[in-house]
Amino acid sequence: MTVIKPLLLVILSGAFSFFASAAPKPNILLILGDDMGYGDVGFHNCKDIPTPNLDALAAAGVRFTSGYVSGPYCSPTRAGLMAGRYQTRFGHEFNDGGAGGGLPVTETTLADHLKSGGYTTGIVGKWHLGNQPAMHPQKRGFDTFFGFLGGAHSYFDAGGILRGTEPVTSLDYTTDAFGREACAFIEKNKAQPWFLYLAFNAVHTPMHATDDRLAKFSTIASQQRRTYNAMMLALDEAVGKVRAKLTETGQAENTLIAFISDNGGPTMPGVTINGSRNEPLRGSKRTTLEGGVRVPFVIAWPGKIKPSVFNQPVIQLDLHATALAVAGVEPKPEWKLEGTNLLPFLSGEKSGVPHEALYWRFGKQMAIRCGDWKLVRYDTQADLRDGTVRRSSPTSDAKLYNLAKDIHEDNDLSKEMPEKVKELQALWDDWNKLNIAPGGKDNGHDSDGAEPKIPKGKRHHKPQK
């Protein structure tokens, strides 16, 4: 026994040292902006909105020059992100959602997978994946929820803001509140691995900004652009506070951060919905032109991913696959995931392109990008009636663009290169065979859910308390 006891102590001591020194699982933070213009961040050469915190995030990580989302609308993009596959596979083509009016309960979410992998999971902000009890975030893999369920919300009024399922009774400004709640989540869960989905409603309508931020843009003539800029400033400040909390709590180097917008800015011809700008892209939210689906796209992980610029096309579906890889969760065949784990491409372990092609279907609109080539049919104009943009305008014939030479999609090469059109159309047709009819009927409106009634005097701003 005198020999066995010391040996046992050595074994136990070694096991304790191993587990004590084992690195904790990385945290995962996914941040979404809402209806942001492609050209409205400093790292995309914006000149009239200071975005120092977003610029610092981009400088610290990988900036994707061809970062896309799988839909030109809010809810479909979120559905694809949460499910990890094209939303047209399960009928979530429009903001109405799939069967039942939201993300079908047959789909398992990224939160489901990460929770099963030992993560504490939280969502702060806009859900927009179903109002039914079975579609509540806390029924879809999230442990905690602070935010609202629909597609749009007043920035000042608490009605409709929930903590879990309980109404919140007071609210200063949603962007500030969502930043605080994200910081509180990070603080509370610093001793365990966590996944936080921080989905701002900024800079979606209604156009609400605080007086102190509006004052910073007093020289801008357009009230709409002035308000938009103030809303973007609030978003940037919130991102800065969240990153500061990571540093303060010692979690910065153990947290992967991804930032995207859910679609391009709504900049329909002759109409400015929120004051956003998509330069140098053509097109708008709700179109399959670049301005509708190419977005600011950043991944940062200090000490793990070297700062760089990545020019090959990627899509928000890849964030799902990348998050699983970071968490050490092995995908199962029945999940039918379509994203690509980007980590090997960012580390240099893999070369080449993450995708042979990327695809879009949005009603009669379609697109495919394969290398530098894009074949697209898009909504040709906006039809404004009573302040609502409707998808009633005609869809273009198939247009062929070389995005390496023509990022603005001006020079249609379809007549000069019919074989390339045929090749891309065949690829898209094969992809489309696995899509199903929309589960939620297209209501023909850019509704993003019913917009709240805005009290008189609060349409553009509310005095700062």
Secondary structure, DSSP 8 states (H G I E B T S, - for coil): -TTHHHHHHHHHHHHHHHHHHS----EEEEEEESS--TT-SGGGT-SSS--HHHHHHHHHSEEETTEE-S-SSHHHHHHHHHHTS-GGGTT--STT-STTSSS-TTS--HHHHHHHTT-EEEEEEE--S--SGGGSGGGTT-SEEEEESSS---SS--TT-EETTEE----S-HHHHHHHHHHHHHHHTTTS-EEEEEE--TTSSS--EEHHHHGGGTT-S-HHHHHHHHHHHHHHHHHHHHHHHHHHTT-GGGEEEEEEESS-----TT--SSS---TT----TTSSSHHHHB--EEEE-TTTS--EEE-S-EETHHHHHHHHHHHT----GGG-------HHHHHTSS-S-S-S-EEEEETTEEEEEETTEEEEE-B---EEETTEEES-S-B---EEEETTT-TT-----TTT-HHHHHHHHHHHHHHHTT----SS---SB--SS------TT-SSEE---
